[in-house]
Amino acid sequence: MAMLAKLFHKGVQSPQHNVPRESVTLKDLDPRVAVHYGIPSTASILAFDPIQRLLAIGTLDGRIKVIGGDNIEGLLLSAKPLPFKYLVFLENQGFLASVSNENEVQVWDLERRCIASNLQWESNITAFSVIYGTNFMYVGDEFGFLSVLKYDLEEGKILQLPYHLPANLITEAEAGISVHDHQSVVGVLYQPCSLGNRVLIAYQNGLIILWDVTEDRAVLVKSYKDLQLKDDKVADSPNDTMREQFTDASNYEQAEKEISSLCWVSSDGSILAVGYVDGDILLWNLSSDSSSKDQQRQTASNNAIKLQLSSGNRRLPVIVLHCSENTSHTDCGGQLFVYGGDEIGSEEVLTILNLDWSSGIETLKCVGRVDLTLNGSFADMILVPKSGATERCDISSLFVLSNPGQLHFYDDSCLSALMSQSEKKHSILGVQYPEVIPTVEPYMTVGKLKLVQPEGSFSSSLSELVSGAKHQEAHRMNTLNGMWPLTGGVPGHLSSAEGNGIERVYIGGYQDGSVRIWDATFPVLSCIFFLGSEVDGIEVAGKNASVSALDFFSSSSSLAIGNEYGLVRLYRLTGNSDETSLHFVTETKQEVHNLHVENGVQCIAIFSLLNSPVCTLQYINSGDGLAVGFECGRVAMLDTSSLSVLFFTDCLSSSSSPVISIAVQTFPNSHSNLDHSENNRSNEPTKEPIFILTRDAHIVVMDSTTGKMFISPLMHPTESTAISIYILEGNLLSEGFSENPSLISSQDPVAKTEPAQTNAHKEHDSVETESDSIATSIYLEQNLMDLLVLLCCENALHLYSLKSLIKGERKSLRTVDLEKPCCWTTIFKKNGKACGLILVYQTGLIEIRSLPDLEMVGEISLMSILRWGFKTSMSKTISSSDTGQLVLVNGCEVAFISLLGFENDFRIPEALPCLHDKVLEAAADAAVRFSQNQKKQGTSAGIFGGIIKGFKVGKVENSGDLIEGRSTIVAHLEGIFSRFPFSEPSTGIADDREVIELDIDDIHIDEPAPVISPSLKSKSEEKDKETAREKLFEGGSTDTKPRMRTAEEIKAKYRKDGDTSAAASHARDKLVERGEKLEKLSLRTEELQSGAENFAELANELVKTMEKRKWWKL
């Protein structure tokens, strides 16, 4: 937030004298985004943490949106408004890595919500990836360099490690490889199940190299130009219909093809999918080239399949490739997700191919195809492993991001249903991102942030009702959105504590006539009320019209809603009875209807007085009255106690200008000083004069109980478009300045006010007695003469003394001409006194001015703090609190901005939710360590997969890497990357592909052993291990690599004495023994598998139980 504070610019101020103590200064300004909801319209890239269940969305303007569960969202803001090229989680570590368009590598701390470290790269970064489960990053650039970065957790810095691979170094090390100069690296993927030892490098010209970092050699090389194509398949049918062409290498065009995308198809890294700029997709089989022991690098292979989504000659580049493997035990296949590859000019779709290679990659078939029609232009997609998924889950779920800022989720059941249908193209939309505060669907037309009085019933007696409403809303969202996959984040301990009262509410009115109310006490908002436009049991014309005005009075929990049709609905949010009366009031009649109330929210009245949009609503007289301003220029005063109309004015402006602002000033009953009876004095209501402003800058002051005007309508001498009016206490003027003492000197009010009162009465066709005029003048003298009136217009600010206005003088105490058109204003308080004015300009600039001198203190732009451009419609939904907190709506986004340092209504950081769950991180690490111990004890590695998938993970393809443990792999890679290539031999963890090939005769299956004492058992186990190791290595050193045995050694081991029949009998016995061993191996495998599945089920049940418990209960 320190960065945002620097964005405030100090205005040029005039010399000030006697500045009020409560006036705002530059030191008081501390702008920060306290709460942000919604997906930015500039969203462009996705990242997902499968353990923490968090989704990160990068934008084109340097923002990152992080979304978790339970309404937890966060906004990260970079210093420069630049697009992100790459965005990747350092999974389960609380960090997020990004690369900007200016090639700045950034690591974000999710717990602190800021950049932890950044590193400026000198060349253009063209490839970027993170080694799963570690803090190591591969960086490929435009010159063909592959570098390694590490984020040092202790130092909090990004470090460039010595290990790097220039293209010419690979050329010199491996004969036969030709990498042209300035061939950029377009893709870099670490190979799964290689423990980080191997990395696949793809160059722009189509060259693919699988590099072993431990041995510093190329394991294999693939290139399109020396390819002997096996199959050419056109996947243009949703059924098993493909055109197969076997192409001879001699007839095939020998040319380079530029790579545009790539991904692993198989979880073991044996099959690679590569997309090209001409729309082709090649599936490379890498297993036969890299699995055998001491296999030399091969430069050509016939193990490749070509797929085409269209048979057209001009096709789009394959921009995005993702694959989800079918991990069932019986089949080999998966789903390939493709964006691009279709014919140029075709409809924009996301294609899903269902592939099957159960009989081998050479017989690969496309058994299904689905084209998902997008809602908007494609931005990005990402696969999401299902939480708690089993190994037989065939299809992963996925997020699809489209412009502008639309996020849809397709779960595996939805995709399976689409695959089973015969139609090829589908326009079905997945589950749309459930906005915490909807702003587009439905469209928000007005917003209001209201403080709740602590002594009011809404704060003290509604805890149970609000808690129930939250549970109902949560259940409604769960039912509506199904299994939403994002569950990450931890609520703040203050917001999650039971029994918290409501301090603030945010109210939104919508185009469909509905209203939603959120508890805005803490940074995580929750919807507590939903009010539809329908009222059961009564039909009202215009009930579905757009909401145009709102007001809320917390002491009586009363809500007023006005709409474009002129209807005013009154609600009481707390009800003591299931039966309530609804009053329907028009200009000519009043009806009463008895309604049944179920959820405690009561619609007590509907007023249909004018067919003119309601522009403003204002509760007065402690909630007993409601002032309603209409677009036609009339004002109605409603009695909320008797549910009747007190008075209805004519048009206050000759031009029928809309009523846009109403200000109220409350005073004690002044008539107690007059000669009235005690009975009359007790029944006399408290006077609250209301100040009414029309858009053409007419000001009217009238009695809120009778409608009598205190002064005749005042019009600003110059043509102005008014915005708002505020009433300030006169002591601000005496403390701040006294530039014109004559304007605030005491004068006889009677002579000056009588003509004004006479004119007002003429307008109302009434006659006022002389005694009433004198009483009114005394009332004005005692209560109103020291008040200041602040008139805010688009082009200027005017500060008047009310006394001068009553005398008919139009000279202002201070006038400030604005250089830019203003569209919205509000005042804020410090220690209970008005101290500053906030102005929002049509240029998106927010300006702070002090009161009453109206000097500019500082300014900040929406672009700098939120990366927003101002839109005209935004002014209708801006709202604020008395402490200077603004709520702004822009498209799908809602932001709560705190501008002042002394304001911390959300109690940040105590109540701020954490974006990283440390308890979950520790649990996942503990599961890794547990599985590692189980592996050392000989337990099946598949057990760990069940634990992780049951514990909100589901990352099946990389579970093999996790088994080794993060710390072990990190230490191993640290030793490799801390040196230069070819500088020293590697002594790290051996690649799991370098397996020792054993004959089945060398396998001994232990039978169940009798129970022996622990000491004897320990000695026996050690002896058995030594014997097994010696037999495995044939007496050689355990530190040496397996070697080829000579012919003499083989003859010495297997040569038998005797004739041919004896040799045949011996071979037959060996064959029978071999079959028995195979049968025992099969039985033992089934037993281990059954035990693993039982353990995984138990782990899943334990996880489900723990997930229901809060973190502080663990």
SEDRENMI-106624 format. One record per residue (C-alpha): x, y, z. Coordinates in steps of 0.1 Angstrom, whole numbers, plus 5000, padded with zeros to 4 digits. Layout:
% SEDRENMI-106624
XYZ/...
***
This chain:
% SEDRENMI-106624
500050005000/503050235003/503150244965/499550374964/500250634990/502950784967/500350824940/498651104958/499651434943/499651744965/497752024952/498852394949/497452554980/496952914989/498453035022/496152945050/495653095084/493852955114/493252615097/490652415117/492152145139/489851885123/490651975087/492151705066/495851735056/498151555032/499451335060/495951195065/495751055030/496650685026/494850534995/494450154994/492049894980/490549735010/488149494992/487949394955/485449154940/484849044904/487048954874/488649244855/487549284819/491149284808/491748924822/494048724798/495848434815/495048164842/497047974868/495847714893/497247564925/495847214927/496747174964/495647514978/492647524953/493347874942/492848034908/494948334897/493948554868/496448784851/495349084832/496549314804/497049604828/499349454854/496749314879/496448964892/493148844907/493348554931/490148364939/489548114966/486447974984/484048135009/483948464991/487648504995/489248714968/492348934965/493849184941/497549214934/498749524917/502149554899/503949884896/503549904858/500249844839/501749584816/500349244804/501548914818/503048664794/503348384819/501648314853/502548004873/502047904910/504847784931/502447514942/501547484979/504247734988/502248054990/504048224960/503048304925/505448364896/504748594867/506548744837/505549084823/505649204787/508849394796/510449064807/510349134844/510248814864/508148864895/507448644925/504348744945/503848664982/500248564986/500248605023/501448965022/499649034989/502649204973/505749144951/508348954972/511048994945/511549084909/514249034884/514649224851/515648994822/517749164796/516448964766/512948874755/511548574775/509848334751/509348034774/508747994812/507947714835/508247604871/509547264882/506547114900/506847114938/509947324938/511047694937/513147644905/512147814872/513247754837/513548064814/513948044777/514748354756/514748474720/518448384716/518048014724/519348034760/517847814787/518447954821/517547854856/516148074883/515548004920/513348194944/515348184977/512748155005/515048265032/516448575014/513248654996/515048704963/515048564928/518548424921/519948334887/521848004890/524947914871/523347634851/522447764816/522247604782/523147824751/522147674718/525747664706/526647464737/524147194728/525447194692/529047144703/528146874729/526046664706/527246584671/524446604645/522346874662/522047194643/520547494661/520547804640/521548134655/518748344671/516348044672/514148134702/513047874728/509247854724/508547594750/510247444780/508647154800/510146944827/509546584821/507146414846/508446124866/512046234860/512446394894/513446714877/516346554859/515046604824/513746904806/512246924771/513247224751/511347324720/512847574695/511047794671/512247604640/510547284652/513547124669/512746934701/515446824726/514946614757/517946714779/519246534809/520646794834/522346534855/524346384826/524546704805/523446524773/520546514749/518546204755/516746244722/516146494694/513046534673/512646744642/509846774618/512046784587/513546444593/510246294604/509045964589/505346034593/503445734605/499845844603/498046154590/494646164607/491946424602/489846454633/486846604617/484146374631/482746324666/482545954658/485345714651/485745844616/489145954604/490945964571/494245774575/497145834551/500545664553/503145894540/506545784528/509446004541/510846034506/507646194493/507146424523/508146784521/511346834540/510847174557/510947324591/507747394609/507347664636/506047534669/503247734685/502347514715/503047184733/502046974762/502546634777/499946384767/500946104790/501546134828/504945954825/506246194798/506345934771/503946104746/504246474736/501746684717/503146964696/501047224678/502347414648/501547754632/500047584601/497347414623/498947064625/499246864657/501846604661/501846334688/505446224694/506145884711/509245944732/509245614751/511045394726/513845654722/514645724758/513745424780/516345164772/519545154791/522545324773/520345414744/522045664722/520345974710/518245924679/517646204653/514746034635/511745834645/508745694628/506745704661/504646014654/500946074646/499646384629/496146524637/494346784618/491146954631/490247064595/491046944560/491347304548/494547434533/494547754554/494247684591/494747884623/497847824644/497347584673/497547834701/496747634732/497247264739/496247084772/495746714778/494046514805/495146144805/492645864810/494245684840/492045384841/493845044844/492344904812/492545184787/495245414774/493945744762/492846084772/491346414762/493246674741/491947034745/492847244715/492247614707/493147684671/493847454642/490547514625/490047664591/490548034589/487248214591/485447934610/483547994642/485748034673/485547714694/487447514719/487947164706/488046854728/489346534712/488846194729/491845994720/492445614724/495845444720/495145134741/496744914713/499745144710/500445484697/500645354662/496945264663/495745584679/492145674672/489945974678/486845824693/485046154700/485146524693/483346814709/483547184698/482547414726/481247744713/482648034734/480748314750/483148584738/486648564723/488948314738/491548424763/492848114781/491947784796/493347554823/492647204835/491547154871/492046814888/488946734908/489246754945/489046404959/489046244925/489745874921/492245724897/489445624874/488445984867/488545994829/488046364822/489446664841/487346974847/488447294832/488147674834/487647874802/488448244803/486848454775/486648824769/485649044785/486448884819/484048594816/485048274835/483147944830/483747614847/483047274830/483146984853/483946624843/480246524843/479346804819/482246714795/481346344797/477746414788/478946624758/481246344747/478346104747/476146314725/476146274687/476246644679/479646784672/479147154682/477747264715/476947614726/476247504762/477847724789/479447574819/478947704855/479548084854/481848234880/479548304910/480048674916/479948774952/478449104942/476649074908/477049384887/476349274851/473948974852/471749124867/472849474860/473449694890/471950034887/472450184921/474650114952/474650234988/477050185016/475350255049/476650245085/474650065111/474150245144/475350025173/472350105194/469950015167/467849695165/469449595133/472849565149/471949415183/468949185177/469549055142/472548825148/470548505147/468448625117/471548745098/473348415106/470448225092/470248445062/473948375055/473448005057/470448015034/472448225009/475447985011/473047695005/471547874975/474947944960/476047584965/472847454949/473147704920/476847644913/477247284921/480747164929/482647484925/486347374926/487847684943/487947634981/491247794990/492048075015/491448115052/489048375066/490348625091/489848525127/487748835134/485348775105/484948405113/484248455150/480648395161/478448665175/479848955156/477349235151/476749415118/478549755115/478049825078/475849705050/476149745012/472949754993/472649704955/469649774934/469249614900/467749654866/465249374872/463849544903/465549324928/467749434957/470549254975/472049345009/475549235021/477149235055/480149465048/481549465084/484649275074/486749245042/484848925032/481349025023/478348795026/474848835012/472248835039/469048945021/467648914987/464549114979/462749034946/460549274928/457549054932/455249094961/453048794968/449348854967/449249184949/449849294913/451449644909/452149804876/455849884871/457049654899/459849514876/461249854867/464849934873/465850044908/466850404907/467250514944/467850354978/468050465014/468350265047/467650365083/469350125106/467650215139/464350085127/465849855101/463850035074/464650015037/463250235010/463450144973/462450364944/462350264907/462150414873/458350374872/457850604902/457150324927/458450354962/458550024983/459150035020/460549725038/461149635074/463949395076/463049265110/459549145118/458048995149/454948845133/454348605105/451348825094/451849175082/449749445065/450849585031/449549935024/449150024987/448950394984/448150604953/447150964948/443550884951/443250574973/444850354999/444449975001/445449735029/446449375022/447349105047/450348905037/452248605052/455948655059/458348365062/461848505063/461248805085/461549065057/458249255054/457149485026/454949725046/453949975019/454050054982/453550414971/452450474934/452150854933/453650964900/454750794868/458050964870/461450804880/462450834916/465851024917/466551044954/465350904987/466151045022/464950925056/464251215080/462851275115/464550965130/463050745103/459450865107/459551055074/460850975039/461551255014/461051134977/462451344949/461151274914/462651334879/459751574871/460951814898/458351734925/458951614961/456651394982/456951355020/455851025033/454950935068/456450595075/454550555107/451050595094/452150495058/450550805043/451451105023/452251425044/452451665015/453251674978/454851974962/454552124928/457552144905/460252324924/461852444891/460252624863/462052394839/460852084858/464451994865/464951664884/465451664922/468951524926/469951584962/468251624996/470051735027/468651735062/469551935093/468051825127/467452065156/465552045189/461952175189/462452555190/458752625197/459252535233/460452905237/457153035223/453953085242/452252755236/450352525259/452152235274/449851995255/450652145222/454352155229/454451785237/452751695205/454851925183/457351715162/460951795160/461652035132/463951915104/464352155076/465151985043/467352145017/466352034982/468452074951/467452034915/469751964886/469552324873/470952444907/467652554923/467752544961/464552504982/464452505020/461152385035/459652245067/459751865066/456451825085/454252085068/455952155034/456152525041/459052695024/461352895047/462853085018/461753114982/463552904957/467053024950/468652984916/472353014910/473053314889/475053134863/473952824843/475352524862/474652154864/474252084901/475551754917/474851774954/474251994984/475651975019/474852155051/477852235073/478052375108/478952735111/481752685137/483852555108/483752895093/484753075125/487652835129/488752835093/488553195081/486453515083/487053675050/483753865049/482453935085/479454125071/478053805057/477953635090/477053935113/473853925131/471054125115/467254145120/465853855102/462253965103/462354225076/464454025052/462453705055/458853825053/458953885015/460453545010/457853385031/455053565013/456353454979/456553094991/453053105004/451753244972/453252944954/451352714977/448152924976/448252975014/448153275038/450453305067/449553515097/452053765111/452553565143/453553255123/455953465102/457553595134/457753245148/459453115117/461953405117/462853335153/463252965145/465653055116/467553305138/468053045166/468952745145/469752805109/471653135107/475052995115/474852715089/476852695058/475552565025/477952385001/476752364966/478652134943/478352174905/480052014876/482252324870/482552494904/482152464942/480252734961/480152794998/477353015011/476253145044/472653045049/471953375064/473053555032/470853325012/467853405034/468553775029/468553724992/472253784988/473953554962/477553634971/479453324982/481953295010/484253094987/484052984951/486352734935/486352694897/487052334887/489352274857/487651944849/483951834849/482951684882/480351404884/480151294920/480951434955/480751344992/481951485025/483751285052/484251335089/487151325113/486251285150/482651335141/483051665123/483051725086/486651785076/486951715039/485351685005/485851414979/485351484943/485251234914/485851384880/484751244847/488451194838/488650934866/490551164890/489651154927/490451484945/490451554982/489751914995/489652045030/486652205046/485652485048/488352655028/487952404999/491752394994/493052094974/494951844997/495751574972/494551374942/494751024928/493450864896/491350554892/493850434867/496750444892/494950274920/492650034902/493750054865/490150164857/489150414830/486150624840/482750544825/479650774827/477550504842/479950464872/478650784889/475250624895/476750334916/479350524936/478650534973/480650625004/480750625042/481250915066/484850805071/485850855035/485550505022/484350474986/482650194968/482950194930/481549964903/483149914869/481849634847/482149314867/484349464894/483449614927/486149794948/486049934983/488750214985/489950365017/491450705011/492350815047/494950675070/492850725102/490050515087/490250135092/486650025093/487449685079/490049625106/492849525083/495049315087/493249135116/490149065096/491749025062/491548665048/494748485040/495248365005/497548085016/496547805039/499547715060/497747435077/496947275044/500547325033/501847145064/499346865060/500346815023/503946805033/503246565061/501446345036/504546355014/506746255042/504345975053/504245835018/508045855015/508345645047/505845405034/507845365002/511045295022/509145025041/507944875008/504344995008/502845064974/503445414961/499845424949/498645484985/500045834985/498145914953/494945844972/495946055002/496846354981/493746334959/491646304989/493246605005/492146864980/494846784955/494146544926/497446604908/497746254896/500346304869/502946434892/502446224923/505546034915/507646344919/505946434952/506746084966/510346174968/509546474989/510046834981/513146885003/514946594987/514246704952/515147064959/518446964975/519246744945/518347014920/520247274940/523447074935/522847034898/521947394890/524647544912/527247444886/527847514849/527047234824/529846984819/531747124848/531546814870/529846474870/526446454886/526046254918/522446334924/519346124924/519245874895/516545914869/513845664874/514045584837/517545434842/516245104854/518144774859/516844504836/516544174855/515543834843/512543684860/514743404872/516543654894/513243754912/512643574945/509243594961/509343554999/506843325014/505143415047/507843385074/507243245108/507143485137/510543535154/511943755181/512544125172/516344085176/516643775155/514143935130/516344245127/519544045121/517743825096/516344125077/519744285075/521243955063/518543915037/519044265025/522744215021/522243885003/519644034980/521944324972/524844104966/522843874943/521344174925/524744324917/526343984912/529044064938/529944394923/530044724942/526744894948/528245224937/528845094902/526445104873/524944774859/527244634832/526844394802/527944044810/530343864787/529543544768/531943354791/530043464822/526743374808/528043024798/529542974832/526243054849/523842864827/525942574813/524742244827/526341904827/524641614810/523041524777/520441714757/517441554774/518641664808/519042014795/515542004781/514141874814/516042144832/514542414809/511042264814/511442284852/512642644849/509642724827/507242584853/508942764881/508743084861/505043044857/504642994894/506643304901/504543504877/501343384894/502643474928/503643814916/500143874902/498543764935/500843984955/500244284932/496444244937/496844224974/498944544975/496444714952/493544614974/495344735005/496245064988/492645124978/491345055013/493945295027/493045565002/489345535011/490145575048/492345875040/489546035020/487045995049/489546145073/490146445049/486446505045/486046505083/488946745088/487846985060/484647055079/486547175109/487847525110/491547585112/491447725147/489747395159/492647175147/
***
